[in-house]
Amino acid sequence: AEPKAAAESAAPKEAPPTSEAPKGWWSSAEFWGGLGALAGWGMTGAAIYDASFAGPEKISLNMTSVMIVYSSLFARWAWVV
């Protein structure tokens, strides 16, 4: 027969109770992720609006380069997550 101590250690253990308070909207990943997505679509909308109604002289080569790098890094992060 198995010793009593070995049988007790093989039994599944319950998780300790957590004392964390429920998270509010300020610390919610879903809220900030949604806000980030909204901001991203807002930038896209602004770019389309500027490209449609402003002349090509309004397009900044520096800002275009920055946005390509930023978008590439974000796409890589989103792929990993």
ZIDA-V349460 format. One record per residue. N is the residue number from 1. RES is the residue in three letters. SS is DSSP state (H for helix, E for strand, - for the rest). OMEGA is omega in degrees with one decimal (none if undefined). NEAR is the number of other C-alpha atoms within 10 Angstrom. Layout:
# ZIDA-V349460
N;RES;SS;OMEGA;NEAR  N;RES;SS;OMEGA;NEAR
This chain:
# ZIDA-V349460
1;ALA;-;-178.4;3  2;GLU;-;175.2;6  3;PRO;-;-176.3;7  4;LYS;H;-178.9;8  5;ALA;H;-179.9;8  6;ALA;H;178.9;9  7;ALA;H;178.8;9  8;GLU;H;-178.6;10  9;SER;H;179.7;9  10;ALA;H;-179.5;8  11;ALA;-;178.9;8  12;PRO;-;-179.3;7  13;LYS;-;176.8;8  14;GLU;-;177.4;6  15;ALA;-;178.2;6  16;PRO;-;-179.8;6  17;PRO;-;178.7;6  18;THR;-;-179.9;6  19;SER;-;-179.8;6  20;GLU;-;175.3;6  21;ALA;-;177.5;6  22;PRO;-;-178.2;7  23;LYS;-;177.2;9  24;GLY;-;-178.3;8  25;TRP;H;-177.0;10  26;TRP;H;-179.1;9  27;SER;H;-178.8;10  28;SER;-;177.4;10  29;ALA;H;179.9;11  30;GLU;H;179.4;11  31;PHE;H;-176.8;13  32;TRP;H;175.7;13  33;GLY;H;177.1;11  34;GLY;H;178.2;11  35;LEU;H;177.3;12  36;GLY;H;177.9;12  37;ALA;H;177.8;12  38;LEU;H;178.4;12  39;ALA;H;178.4;12  40;GLY;H;177.7;13  41;TRP;H;176.6;12  42;GLY;H;177.0;12  43;MET;H;178.6;13  44;THR;H;178.4;12  45;GLY;H;178.4;12  46;ALA;H;179.1;12  47;ALA;H;178.5;13  48;ILE;H;178.0;12  49;TYR;H;179.7;11  50;ASP;H;-179.3;14  51;ALA;H;-178.0;14  52;SER;H;-171.4;10  53;PHE;H;177.9;9  54;ALA;-;179.6;11  55;GLY;-;-179.6;9  56;PRO;H;178.5;10  57;GLU;H;179.6;8  58;LYS;H;-177.4;10  59;ILE;-;-178.9;13  60;SER;-;178.8;10  61;LEU;H;178.5;10  62;ASN;H;-178.4;8  63;MET;H;177.0;10  64;THR;H;178.4;12  65;SER;H;179.2;11  66;VAL;H;-179.5;12  67;MET;H;176.8;13  68;ILE;H;178.8;11  69;VAL;H;179.8;12  70;TYR;H;-179.1;12  71;SER;H;178.4;13  72;SER;H;178.4;12  73;LEU;H;178.8;12  74;PHE;H;178.7;12  75;ALA;H;177.7;12  76;ARG;H;179.1;11  77;TRP;H;-178.7;10  78;ALA;H;179.3;9  79;TRP;H;-178.7;8  80;VAL;H;-178.0;7  81;VAL;-;none;6
